[in-house]
């Protein structure tokens, strides 16, 4: 177990970096979605009435 510290540090740094990146990516996405007009939002966040209007 002489290399356990290096192994744990490597995994911690890798997972920590990915977690921080995911946090900033989700935060940026949320900020950008608020700038999209309601009529141009995707079907997941639009109301049923808005989807009928865009479907024709």
Order of alpha helices (4+ residues) and beta strands (2+ residues): alpha-alpha
